[in-house]
């Protein structure tokens, strides 16, 4: 090969390389990625997330999450993306209805790619080694450290971080049910049964006898509910300087935080983070407390109880009850409904309330074994918007029918 031939080949190669880089640069811009009509829904969702706008002013655009940095992987991704042009032309998702119909399929395709690469594009910005866990929110710090130890990848927990997390196809039929829980005559009879003393756990033969269908949960009663006094002393013997505060809490929540009231939850063993955040929400008024009449006959609610407590006192109370053992309430469950509820819980709730709602390390509250009426009340509050839900929970909860909510409750009290 002559010198001029070599220079010519080199020049062609240089032009090809420069052209390829220019192509990558231009097709990696946010403007290019969202220029198609079918990408407008994605753009709107993305603009509502912290990846688009945040206090630090750092923006991750489409290509940061969807286009690899490695040359060969980048080229393959660009070639694979040619199908998007084809579907834009034929109008596969050119209406909101079509987009929603394909959302689950499209999302799973991306999730699978990210799992195979160990969330490679996420890790180009978010590295385990660079994370300062101590500076993170306490709950996030605990979850990240646990995920690192268990070898989880980013997309396992952050599916809805940039776009709406889709519903599984079979959930579509449930979306029409958004009515509030209603009281029925059958349920009133069931609640009357709850007023009777708790029975010991039954054997399998006894359980089968209670499998008749039940109805939707009951709307909570009016405020200022009287609480039956405890049969034994609720005074603490290990609270030290917190004794007065703890004894006050125990009048409703029971000794060591294990309630014997059907509308008051156990707070024993819940994570200190969850208890702290819950008390702070009551203190700020973000969460509204119900009025109850305690064992001494005093009418109070959680907003009043914590109004004058300082941060140190709230932290100390949270740590005190987190160290206690949780004693599940002994309740009669409808086994047929509970079995269906277990499937629903595993699909919709297990991600944040792991181990069937018993794991305090999730910082999401212990659900299993709580009083049935308390669970019914909280579900009703969620239904009516009287208690705030995290965004992911709200999206899934609203897809549940009244029957499915009851099934989950039966599973939690089983």
C-alpha positions as CSV (number, residue, x, y, z in Angstrom):
1,X,0.0,0.0,0.0
2,X,1.4,3.4,-1.0
3,X,1.7,6.3,1.4
4,X,-1.2,8.1,-0.3
5,X,-3.4,5.0,-0.1
6,X,-2.6,4.6,3.6
7,X,-3.4,8.3,4.3
8,X,-6.7,8.0,2.3
9,X,-7.8,4.9,4.3
10,X,-6.8,6.7,7.5
11,X,-8.8,9.8,6.5
12,X,-11.8,7.7,5.6
13,X,-11.5,5.9,9.0
14,X,-11.2,9.2,10.7
15,X,-14.3,10.6,8.9
16,X,-16.2,7.4,9.8
17,X,-15.3,7.6,13.4
18,X,-16.1,11.3,13.6
19,X,-19.4,10.8,11.8
20,X,-20.3,8.0,14.2
21,X,-19.5,10.1,17.2
22,X,-21.5,13.0,15.8
23,X,-24.4,10.6,15.2
24,X,-24.2,9.3,18.7
25,X,-24.1,12.8,20.1
26,X,-27.0,14.1,18.2
27,X,-29.2,11.0,18.8
28,X,-28.4,11.0,22.5
29,X,-30.0,14.4,23.2
30,X,-33.2,14.8,25.2
31,X,-34.7,16.8,22.3
32,X,-34.0,14.0,19.8
33,X,-35.2,11.2,22.1
34,X,-38.5,12.9,22.8
35,X,-39.1,14.3,19.3
36,X,-41.4,11.4,18.4
37,X,-45.1,11.8,19.1
38,X,-45.2,8.5,20.9
39,X,-42.5,9.7,23.5
40,X,-44.6,12.6,24.8
41,X,-46.2,10.5,27.6
42,X,-42.7,9.4,28.7
43,X,-41.5,13.0,28.6
44,X,-44.3,14.2,30.8
45,X,-43.7,11.5,33.4
46,X,-39.9,12.1,33.4
47,X,-40.3,15.8,33.9
48,X,-42.0,15.1,37.3
49,X,-39.1,13.2,38.7
50,X,-35.9,14.1,40.5
51,X,-33.9,13.0,37.5
52,X,-35.2,16.0,35.5
53,X,-35.2,18.7,38.2
54,X,-33.6,18.6,41.7
55,X,-31.9,20.8,44.3
56,X,-28.4,20.0,42.9
57,X,-29.3,20.9,39.3
58,X,-27.9,17.6,38.0
59,X,-30.0,16.1,35.2
60,X,-30.0,12.6,33.8
61,X,-31.6,12.4,30.4
62,X,-32.9,9.5,28.4
63,X,-29.6,8.4,27.0
64,X,-28.0,8.4,30.4
65,X,-30.3,5.6,31.5
66,X,-30.9,3.8,28.2
67,X,-27.7,4.0,26.2
68,X,-24.5,2.2,27.3
69,X,-21.2,3.9,27.4
70,X,-19.2,0.9,26.0
71,X,-18.8,1.2,22.2
72,X,-20.1,-2.2,21.1
73,X,-23.0,-2.1,23.5
74,X,-23.8,1.4,22.4
75,X,-23.9,0.4,18.7
76,X,-26.1,-2.6,19.4
77,X,-28.5,-0.4,21.4
78,X,-28.7,2.1,18.6
79,X,-29.5,-0.6,16.1
80,X,-32.0,-2.2,18.4
81,X,-33.7,1.2,18.8
82,X,-34.5,1.2,15.1
83,X,-37.6,-0.7,15.9
84,X,-38.9,2.4,17.7
85,X,-38.8,4.3,14.4
86,X,-40.8,1.5,12.8
87,X,-43.5,1.5,15.5
88,X,-43.7,5.3,15.4
89,X,-44.4,5.1,11.7
90,X,-47.2,2.4,12.0
91,X,-48.7,4.1,15.1
92,X,-48.3,1.2,17.6
93,X,-48.5,3.5,20.6
94,X,-49.7,6.8,19.1
95,X,-52.6,7.3,21.5
96,X,-52.7,7.2,25.3
97,X,-54.9,4.1,25.2
98,X,-52.5,2.2,23.0
99,X,-49.5,3.4,25.1
100,X,-51.1,2.0,28.3
101,X,-52.0,-1.2,26.5
102,X,-48.3,-1.8,25.7
103,X,-46.8,-0.2,28.8
104,X,-46.4,-3.4,30.8
105,X,-44.7,-5.2,27.9
106,X,-42.3,-2.2,27.1
107,X,-41.4,-1.8,30.8
108,X,-40.6,-5.4,31.3
109,X,-38.4,-5.5,28.2
110,X,-36.3,-2.6,29.7
111,X,-36.3,-4.1,33.2
112,X,-34.9,-7.4,31.8
113,X,-32.2,-5.6,29.9
114,X,-31.2,-3.7,33.1
115,X,-31.1,-6.8,35.2
116,X,-28.9,-8.6,32.7
117,X,-26.4,-5.7,32.8
118,X,-26.7,-5.3,36.6
119,X,-28.2,-1.9,36.1
120,X,-25.1,-0.8,34.3
121,X,-26.4,2.6,33.3
122,X,-27.7,3.4,36.8
123,X,-24.3,2.5,38.2
124,X,-22.5,4.9,35.9
125,X,-23.8,7.6,38.4
126,X,-24.8,5.6,41.5
127,X,-22.1,3.4,43.0
128,X,-22.2,1.4,46.1
129,X,-18.6,2.4,46.9
130,X,-19.4,6.1,46.5
131,X,-22.6,6.0,48.7
132,X,-22.3,7.7,52.1
133,X,-25.0,5.7,53.9
134,X,-24.7,7.7,57.0
135,X,-25.8,10.9,55.2
136,X,-28.9,9.2,53.6
137,X,-32.4,9.2,55.0
138,X,-32.3,6.5,57.8
139,X,-34.8,4.2,56.0
140,X,-33.0,4.6,52.6
141,X,-29.6,3.9,54.2
142,X,-30.9,0.7,55.8
143,X,-32.5,-0.5,52.6
144,X,-29.4,0.3,50.4
145,X,-27.1,-1.5,52.8
146,X,-29.3,-4.5,52.9
147,X,-29.7,-4.5,49.1
148,X,-25.9,-4.4,48.8
149,X,-25.5,-7.4,51.1
150,X,-28.1,-9.4,49.3
151,X,-26.6,-8.6,45.8
152,X,-29.7,-6.8,44.5
153,X,-29.5,-4.6,41.5
154,X,-30.9,-1.0,41.2
155,X,-34.0,-1.9,39.1
156,X,-35.1,-4.5,41.6
157,X,-36.4,-1.6,43.8
158,X,-36.5,1.5,41.6
159,X,-38.9,0.5,38.8
160,X,-40.9,3.7,39.0
161,X,-38.0,6.1,39.4
162,X,-38.4,7.9,36.0
163,X,-41.7,6.7,34.6
164,X,-45.0,5.4,36.0
165,X,-44.7,1.8,37.1
166,X,-47.3,-0.1,35.0
167,X,-49.9,-2.5,36.3
168,X,-49.8,-6.2,35.4
169,X,-52.2,-7.1,32.6
170,X,-54.6,-9.0,34.8
171,X,-55.1,-5.9,37.1
172,X,-56.9,-4.0,34.3
173,X,-60.2,-5.6,35.2
174,X,-59.9,-4.3,38.8
175,X,-59.4,-0.7,37.9
176,X,-63.1,0.2,37.8
177,X,-63.5,-0.4,41.5
178,X,-62.6,2.7,43.4
179,X,-65.7,2.9,45.7
180,X,-65.2,3.3,49.4
181,X,-65.7,0.4,51.8
182,X,-69.3,0.0,52.9
183,X,-71.0,-1.4,56.0
184,X,-73.3,-4.4,55.5
185,X,-75.5,-6.3,57.8
186,X,-73.3,-9.4,57.5
187,X,-70.3,-7.4,58.5
188,X,-72.0,-5.9,61.5
189,X,-72.6,-9.4,62.7
190,X,-68.9,-10.2,62.1
191,X,-67.8,-7.2,64.1
192,X,-70.1,-8.2,66.9
193,X,-68.1,-11.4,67.1
194,X,-64.9,-9.3,67.5
195,X,-66.3,-7.9,70.7
196,X,-66.1,-11.3,72.3
197,X,-62.9,-12.4,74.1
198,X,-60.1,-13.6,71.7
199,X,-60.1,-17.3,71.2
200,X,-57.1,-19.6,71.2
201,X,-55.6,-20.4,67.8
202,X,-57.6,-23.1,66.1
203,X,-56.5,-26.4,64.6
204,X,-57.0,-27.0,60.9
205,X,-60.4,-28.7,61.3
206,X,-61.7,-25.8,63.3
207,X,-60.4,-23.4,60.7
208,X,-62.2,-25.0,57.8
209,X,-65.5,-24.3,59.5
210,X,-65.0,-20.5,59.2
211,X,-64.4,-20.4,55.5
212,X,-67.8,-18.8,54.5
213,X,-67.5,-15.7,52.3
214,X,-67.3,-12.4,54.1
215,X,-68.1,-8.9,52.9
216,X,-66.2,-5.6,52.4
217,X,-64.6,-3.9,55.4
218,X,-66.7,-1.6,57.5
219,X,-66.4,2.2,57.5
220,X,-65.0,3.3,60.9
221,X,-67.2,4.4,63.7
222,X,-67.5,8.0,65.0
223,X,-64.6,9.4,67.1
224,X,-64.1,9.1,70.9
225,X,-64.3,5.3,71.0
226,X,-64.3,3.9,74.5
227,X,-61.6,1.4,75.3
228,X,-62.1,-1.4,77.7
229,X,-59.6,-1.2,80.6
230,X,-56.8,-3.7,80.6
231,X,-57.3,-6.8,82.8
232,X,-53.7,-6.3,84.0
233,X,-51.5,-3.4,84.8
234,X,-50.1,-1.6,81.8
235,X,-47.4,0.1,83.8
236,X,-43.8,-0.3,82.6
237,X,-41.1,-1.6,84.8
238,X,-38.1,-1.0,82.6
239,X,-38.6,2.5,81.1
240,X,-36.4,4.5,83.5
241,X,-36.7,8.3,82.8
242,X,-39.4,7.5,80.2
243,X,-41.7,5.7,82.7
244,X,-44.3,8.5,82.8
245,X,-44.4,8.8,79.0
246,X,-44.4,5.1,78.4
247,X,-47.2,4.5,81.0
248,X,-49.3,7.1,79.2
249,X,-48.8,5.3,75.8
250,X,-49.5,1.9,77.4
251,X,-52.9,3.0,78.5
252,X,-54.1,2.6,74.8
253,X,-51.3,0.5,73.3
254,X,-51.0,-2.0,76.1
255,X,-48.0,-3.1,78.2
256,X,-44.8,-3.2,76.0
257,X,-46.8,-1.8,73.1
258,X,-49.0,-4.8,72.6
259,X,-52.6,-3.6,72.5
260,X,-55.5,-5.6,73.7
261,X,-58.0,-3.2,71.9
262,X,-59.6,-4.0,68.6
263,X,-59.0,-0.6,67.1
264,X,-55.6,0.3,68.5
265,X,-52.4,-1.2,66.9
266,X,-49.5,-2.9,68.4
267,X,-46.4,-0.7,68.3
268,X,-44.0,-3.2,69.8
269,X,-41.1,-4.2,67.5
270,X,-41.9,-1.7,64.8
271,X,-38.6,-0.2,63.6
272,X,-37.5,2.9,65.5
273,X,-37.4,4.8,62.2
274,X,-41.0,4.0,61.4
275,X,-42.2,4.9,65.0
276,X,-40.2,8.1,65.0
277,X,-41.5,9.2,61.6
278,X,-45.1,8.3,62.6
279,X,-44.9,10.3,65.8
280,X,-43.4,13.2,63.9
281,X,-46.3,13.0,61.4
282,X,-48.8,13.2,64.3
283,X,-46.9,16.1,65.9
284,X,-46.9,18.1,62.7
285,X,-50.5,17.3,61.9
286,X,-49.6,15.6,58.7
287,X,-51.4,12.6,60.0
288,X,-54.7,13.0,61.9
289,X,-55.3,11.1,65.1
290,X,-58.6,9.6,66.2
291,X,-60.1,10.4,69.6
292,X,-60.1,7.5,72.0
293,X,-61.1,7.2,75.7
294,X,-58.2,5.7,77.5
295,X,-58.3,3.3,80.5
296,X,-58.5,6.2,82.9
297,X,-61.5,7.7,81.0
298,X,-59.6,10.6,79.4
299,X,-60.4,11.4,75.8
300,X,-57.3,12.0,73.7
301,X,-55.7,11.5,70.3
302,X,-52.2,11.0,69.0
303,X,-52.0,14.7,67.8
304,X,-52.5,15.8,71.4
305,X,-50.3,13.1,72.9
306,X,-47.2,14.1,71.0
307,X,-47.9,17.9,70.7
308,X,-45.5,18.8,73.5
309,X,-42.9,16.1,73.0
310,X,-39.4,17.1,71.9
311,X,-37.3,15.3,69.2
312,X,-35.2,13.5,71.9
313,X,-38.3,12.2,73.7
314,X,-39.9,11.0,70.4
315,X,-36.6,9.2,69.5
316,X,-36.3,7.6,72.9
317,X,-39.9,6.4,72.8
318,X,-39.4,4.9,69.3
319,X,-36.3,3.1,70.4
320,X,-38.0,1.8,73.6
321,X,-41.0,0.2,71.7
322,X,-38.8,-1.0,68.8
323,X,-36.9,-3.2,71.3
324,X,-40.1,-5.0,72.5
325,X,-41.5,-8.2,71.2
326,X,-44.6,-8.2,69.0
327,X,-47.5,-10.4,70.2
328,X,-49.9,-11.1,67.4
329,X,-53.6,-10.7,68.1
330,X,-55.5,-14.0,68.2
331,X,-58.3,-13.6,65.7
332,X,-60.6,-15.8,63.6
333,X,-59.8,-15.5,59.9
334,X,-61.7,-16.6,56.8
335,X,-59.2,-19.1,55.4
336,X,-60.6,-19.1,51.9
337,X,-60.3,-15.3,51.7
338,X,-56.9,-15.4,53.4
339,X,-55.4,-17.7,50.8
340,X,-56.5,-15.3,48.1
341,X,-55.2,-12.5,50.2
342,X,-51.8,-14.1,50.4
343,X,-51.5,-14.2,46.6
344,X,-52.5,-10.5,46.4
345,X,-50.2,-9.5,49.2
346,X,-47.2,-11.2,47.6
347,X,-47.9,-9.5,44.3
348,X,-48.7,-6.0,45.5
349,X,-47.4,-5.5,49.0
350,X,-44.5,-7.8,49.7
351,X,-41.9,-5.4,48.1
352,X,-42.3,-2.9,50.9
353,X,-43.9,-5.1,53.6
354,X,-41.7,-8.1,53.4
355,X,-42.1,-11.5,55.0
356,X,-45.8,-11.3,54.9
357,X,-45.9,-7.9,56.6
358,X,-43.9,-9.1,59.6
359,X,-40.4,-7.6,58.9
360,X,-39.7,-4.4,60.9
361,X,-36.5,-3.7,59.0
362,X,-38.7,-2.5,56.1
363,X,-39.4,0.6,58.2
364,X,-43.0,0.4,56.9
365,X,-44.8,-0.8,60.0
366,X,-45.7,-4.4,61.0
367,X,-49.1,-5.4,59.5
368,X,-49.5,-9.1,60.2
369,X,-51.1,-9.8,63.5
370,X,-52.6,-6.3,64.0
371,X,-56.2,-6.0,65.2
372,X,-58.7,-6.6,62.4
373,X,-60.7,-3.6,63.1
374,X,-57.6,-1.4,63.1
375,X,-56.7,-2.7,59.6
376,X,-60.3,-2.2,58.4
377,X,-60.2,1.4,59.7
378,X,-56.9,2.2,58.0
379,X,-58.0,0.7,54.7
380,X,-61.0,2.9,54.8
381,X,-59.0,6.0,55.6
382,X,-56.8,5.2,52.6
383,X,-59.9,4.8,50.5
384,X,-61.3,8.2,51.4
385,X,-58.0,10.0,51.3
386,X,-58.0,10.7,55.0
387,X,-54.6,9.0,55.4
388,X,-51.8,9.7,53.0
389,X,-50.2,6.9,51.0
390,X,-46.8,6.7,49.3
391,X,-47.2,7.2,45.5
392,X,-46.4,3.5,44.7
393,X,-48.8,2.2,47.3
394,X,-51.6,4.6,46.2
395,X,-51.3,3.4,42.6
396,X,-51.6,-0.2,43.6
397,X,-54.2,0.3,46.4
398,X,-56.6,2.1,44.1
399,X,-56.7,-0.9,41.7
400,X,-57.9,-3.2,44.5
401,X,-61.6,-4.2,44.7
402,X,-63.4,-4.1,48.1
403,X,-63.3,-7.9,48.1
404,X,-59.6,-8.0,47.4
405,X,-58.9,-5.5,50.3
406,X,-60.9,-7.8,52.6
407,X,-58.9,-10.8,51.4
408,X,-55.7,-9.0,52.3
409,X,-57.0,-8.1,55.7
410,X,-58.0,-11.8,56.3
411,X,-54.5,-12.8,55.3
412,X,-52.9,-10.4,57.7
413,X,-55.0,-11.6,60.7
414,X,-54.6,-15.3,59.9
